[in-house]
Amino acid sequence: MLTTKTNSVNHKGEIDYMNPVRKIMVGLDNTEMDTSLIHFASFLARTGSAEYVHFVNVIKRTPLPSPLRNEFPDLLEKAQVDRRRELEKKVIDHFDLTIPAKVKISVEQGTMPSKQILKLADKHSVDAIVVGRKKDLKNNSVVAQRLARRATCSLLIVPEREYSKINRLLVATDFTKESVAALEEAITVARREQATGNPIEIVCHHTYQVPVGYHYSGKTFEECGDVMLEHARKKYNKFISKLDISGVKVTPNFSLVKNDDVVSNIYETAQELSADCIVIGGKGKSAPTALFPIGTTTEKLIGKDSEIPLLIVRHKHKNAGLIDMLQRI
């Protein structure tokens, strides 16, 4: 979601400086999915006071036989012009043009859409990328994971369905600095929607587990679970006390995971609570390990066959030096 410039205190008592999200890039593919993405882009632009929304579509560059290339040298260029007209109509029909943001539509050529989007996002210093997740395609998570691993900004993955308004956000929290960033994004959106008469509840969801070997303590599984829950509550109270949640409804939610499947717990909880979006913090890019780690839980959530939008929060100016070295490979 989109953030105004504010300061916060992280779990170590340090000040974090939030970078304003003013530029959004939306990846379109000229299918029915585009409508969902354009609607959600309107919501984001409104709640975050976006200054720039860039809709991008990538036409696959296909090698042409010499005779065809010689006879029609501008074939792909004409196709780009036609595609741009089609996208313009979609944006006019589905994007809220009363939003005071500059809207740009571009059609690019490339063999890999995710790579082209990343290059453009870097070129235009984009703060958030929005992409779709289709119900009938199994490779969606691969594209999303590639973007999540290589993007220097936040990433929003939107399932194919209709969106009207957001009523509840579930923030997956483990009390780290990444959780601080994720929760502050949710708080910003809630405040802006509150001002428009649409109150949003934020559910701060934390999973906890009973440690292996608990029986050596002489306690039962249930007793040890109670101890871990009390410990989680204390950590939450310390965590939330350092954030400004005034005017926003933030509800803590604790869940005991018995089978090590944290991701399913997060997703199932979001379903049970009718959450309209799951928000989670992505790790920064401080080392080349795994080509920009995003965290095991985040990566598994991306791969989940989800019908709930997933926002991975990452500050674009933090530890992004590797981008020049890797050149979006």
C-alpha positions in Angstrom: 0.0 0.0 0.0 1.1 3.6 -0.3 2.9 5.5 2.4 3.4 9.2 3.2 6.7 10.2 4.7 6.8 9.4 8.4 9.2 8.2 11.0 8.8 5.2 13.2 10.7 3.2 15.9 11.6 -0.4 15.1 11.7 -3.3 17.4 15.3 -2.4 18.5 14.3 1.1 19.4 15.9 2.6 16.3 14.3 5.1 14.0 13.2 3.9 10.6 12.5 6.5 7.9 9.7 5.6 5.6 10.1 6.5 2.0 7.0 7.9 0.3 5.4 5.7 -2.3 4.6 8.1 -5.2 5.2 6.0 -8.3 3.3 2.8 -9.1 4.0 0.5 -12.1 1.2 -2.0 -13.1 2.0 -4.9 -15.4 -0.8 -5.6 -17.8 -1.1 -8.5 -20.3 -4.2 -7.5 -22.4 -6.5 -10.2 -20.8 -9.5 -10.0 -18.4 -6.9 -9.8 -15.6 -6.2 -6.2 -16.6 -9.5 -5.1 -15.2 -8.7 -6.3 -11.7 -5.3 -4.7 -11.8 -6.6 -1.4 -13.0 -9.3 -1.3 -10.3 -6.7 -2.1 -7.6 -4.3 0.5 -9.0 -7.1 3.1 -8.6 -7.5 2.0 -4.9 -3.7 2.3 -4.4 -3.4 5.6 -6.1 -6.3 7.0 -4.0 -5.1 5.8 -0.6 -1.5 6.8 -1.2 -1.8 10.1 -3.1 0.2 8.7 -5.9 1.8 11.1 -8.3 2.6 8.7 -11.1 0.9 5.4 -12.3 2.6 3.6 -15.2 0.7 0.8 -17.0 3.1 -1.5 -18.9 2.4 -4.3 -21.3 5.2 -6.4 -22.9 4.7 -7.9 -26.4 6.7 -11.0 -26.9 9.5 -10.3 -29.4 9.3 -13.2 -31.9 12.0 -13.6 -34.6 10.5 -13.0 -38.0 11.6 -14.8 -41.2 13.7 -12.6 -43.5 11.0 -12.3 -46.2 8.4 -11.3 -43.8 10.7 -8.9 -42.0 11.7 -7.3 -45.3 8.2 -6.9 -46.5 6.8 -5.6 -43.2 9.8 -4.0 -41.4 7.5 -2.1 -39.0 5.2 -5.1 -38.1 6.0 -5.1 -34.4 5.9 -1.4 -34.1 2.4 -1.3 -35.6 1.3 -4.0 -33.2 2.6 -1.9 -30.3 0.6 1.1 -31.5 -2.6 -1.1 -31.7 -2.0 -2.6 -28.3 -1.5 0.8 -26.7 -4.9 1.9 -28.1 -6.5 -1.1 -26.6 -4.9 -0.5 -23.2 -5.8 3.2 -23.3 -9.5 2.3 -23.6 -9.2 -0.2 -20.6 -7.6 2.5 -18.5 -10.2 5.1 -19.4 -13.0 2.6 -18.6 -11.7 1.3 -15.3 -9.2 3.7 -13.7 -10.5 6.6 -11.6 -9.2 9.5 -13.7 -10.3 12.0 -11.1 -7.2 10.9 -9.1 -4.6 13.7 -9.5 -1.8 11.5 -10.7 0.1 11.4 -14.0 -1.0 8.2 -15.9 1.3 6.7 -18.5 0.7 3.7 -20.8 3.6 2.0 -22.6 3.9 -1.1 -24.7 7.3 -2.7 -24.8 9.0 -5.6 -26.7 10.8 -8.3 -24.8 11.2 -12.1 -24.4 10.6 -12.0 -20.6 7.9 -9.6 -19.2 9.2 -9.7 -15.7 12.7 -8.6 -16.8 11.3 -5.8 -18.9 9.1 -4.6 -16.0 12.1 -4.7 -13.6 14.2 -2.6 -16.0 11.5 0.0 -16.4 10.8 0.0 -12.6 14.5 0.7 -12.0 14.6 3.3 -14.8 11.7 5.3 -13.4 12.6 4.7 -9.7 9.2 3.1 -9.0 8.1 2.6 -5.4 5.6 -0.3 -6.0 5.0 -2.9 -8.7 1.5 -4.4 -9.2 1.1 -7.7 -11.0 -1.7 -10.2 -11.4 -2.2 -13.8 -10.4 -4.5 -15.8 -12.7 -6.6 -18.7 -11.6 -5.8 -20.9 -14.6 -2.0 -20.5 -14.9 0.5 -22.5 -12.8 3.5 -20.4 -13.6 2.1 -17.2 -12.0 4.1 -17.8 -8.8 7.3 -18.2 -10.8 6.9 -14.8 -12.3 5.9 -13.2 -9.0 8.9 -14.8 -7.2 11.2 -13.5 -9.8 9.9 -10.0 -9.4 10.0 -10.3 -5.6 13.6 -11.5 -5.6 14.8 -8.8 -7.9 12.6 -5.7 -7.4 14.0 -3.0 -5.2 10.6 -1.8 -4.2 7.3 -3.2 -2.8 5.4 -5.8 -4.8 1.6 -6.3 -4.8 0.2 -9.6 -6.3 -3.5 -9.3 -7.2 -5.7 -12.3 -7.9 -8.2 -12.2 -10.7 -11.4 -11.0 -9.2 -13.4 -7.8 -8.7 -12.4 -5.2 -6.1 -14.6 -2.6 -4.7 -13.2 -1.6 -1.3 -10.9 -2.8 1.4 -12.3 -3.5 4.9 -9.7 -5.7 6.6 -5.9 -6.1 6.3 -4.0 -9.0 7.8 -0.4 -8.1 8.6 1.8 -11.2 9.2 4.0 -10.2 12.0 7.1 -11.6 13.6 8.1 -8.4 15.4 11.2 -7.8 13.2 12.0 -4.5 11.4 10.3 -5.9 8.3 7.1 -6.3 10.3 7.4 -2.7 11.4 7.5 -1.6 7.7 4.5 -3.9 6.8 2.4 -2.7 9.7 3.1 1.0 9.0 2.0 0.5 5.4 -1.2 -0.9 6.6 -1.7 1.9 9.1 -1.2 4.5 6.4 -3.8 3.0 4.2 -6.3 2.6 7.1 -5.9 6.3 8.0 -6.5 7.5 4.5 -9.5 5.2 4.0 -10.8 6.3 7.4 -10.8 9.9 6.1 -13.0 8.9 3.2 -15.5 7.2 5.5 -14.3 3.7 4.9 -12.9 2.3 8.2 -10.4 -0.5 7.9 -9.5 -3.0 10.6 -5.9 -4.2 10.8 -5.3 -7.7 12.1 -1.8 -8.1 13.4 -1.3 -11.8 13.1 1.5 -13.7 14.8 2.1 -17.4 14.7 3.9 -19.2 17.5 5.1 -22.8 18.1 5.9 -25.1 20.9 9.6 -25.9 20.9 10.9 -29.3 20.1 11.8 -31.2 23.3 9.2 -29.3 25.3 8.5 -32.5 27.3 11.9 -32.3 29.0 10.6 -29.2 30.8 8.1 -31.4 32.6 5.2 -29.4 31.1 2.5 -30.8 28.8 2.1 -29.5 25.2 -0.8 -27.4 26.3 1.1 -25.9 29.2 4.1 -25.1 27.1 1.8 -23.6 24.5 0.4 -21.3 27.1 3.9 -20.2 28.1 4.7 -19.4 24.4 1.5 -17.5 24.0 2.2 -15.4 27.0 5.7 -14.7 25.7 4.2 -13.7 22.3 1.7 -11.3 23.9 4.6 -9.6 25.8 6.6 -9.2 22.6 3.5 -7.8 20.8 2.8 -5.3 23.5 6.4 -4.1 23.3 6.3 -4.1 19.5 3.0 -2.2 19.2 3.9 0.4 21.9 6.6 1.8 19.6 4.2 2.5 16.7 1.7 5.3 16.3 -1.7 3.5 15.8 -3.9 6.4 16.9 -7.2 6.6 15.1 -6.7 3.1 13.6 -8.3 -0.2 14.8 -5.5 -2.7 15.2 -6.4 -6.1 16.6 -3.8 -8.6 17.7 -4.3 -12.3 16.7 -2.2 -15.2 18.0 -2.2 -18.6 16.5 -0.5 -21.8 17.6 1.1 -23.7 14.7 1.3 -27.5 15.4 2.6 -28.8 12.0 5.3 -26.2 11.1 3.1 -24.9 8.3 3.1 -21.2 9.1 2.2 -20.2 5.5 -1.1 -22.2 5.5 -1.9 -20.8 9.0 -1.5 -17.2 7.7 -3.6 -17.9 4.6 -6.3 -19.8 6.4 -6.6 -17.2 9.1 -6.9 -14.5 6.4 -9.7 -16.5 4.8 -11.5 -17.1 8.2 -11.3 -13.4 9.0 -12.3 -12.3 5.4 -9.2 -10.3 5.1 -9.0 -8.3 1.8 -5.2 -8.3 1.7 -2.3 -10.0 3.3 0.6 -7.7 4.1 4.1 -9.0 4.9 7.6 -7.5 5.0 10.2 -8.6 2.5 13.9 -8.7 3.5 16.3 -6.1 2.3 19.0 -6.8 -0.2 22.2 -6.8 1.8 23.9 -9.9 0.2 23.8 -11.9 -3.0 22.5 -15.0 -1.3 19.7 -16.6 -3.3 19.7 -13.5 -5.6 18.1 -11.1 -3.1 16.4 -13.1 -0.3 12.8 -12.3 0.5 12.3 -14.7 3.4 11.0 -18.3 3.5 7.5 -17.4 4.6 7.1 -14.7 2.1 8.4 -16.9 -0.7 6.0 -19.7 0.2 3.1 -17.2 0.4 3.8 -16.1 -3.1 3.7 -19.8 -4.2 0.4 -20.3 -2.5 -2.6 -20.7 -4.8 -4.2 -17.7 -3.1 -7.4 -15.7 -3.9 -6.3 -12.9 -1.5 -4.0 -10.1 -2.6 -0.5 -10.2 -1.2 1.6 -7.1 -0.5 5.3 -7.6 0.0 6.7 -4.4 1.6 10.2 -3.4 0.8 11.8 0.0 0.9 13.4 0.7 -2.5 16.4 2.7 -1.3 17.6 0.2 1.3 20.7 -1.9 0.4 20.0 -2.1 -3.3 23.5 -1.8 -4.5 23.6 -5.3 -6.1 21.2 -4.2 -8.8 23.9 -2.6 -10.8 26.0 -5.8 -10.6 23.3 -8.2 -11.5 21.6 -6.1 -14.1 18.2 -7.8 -13.5 19.4 -11.3 -14.6 
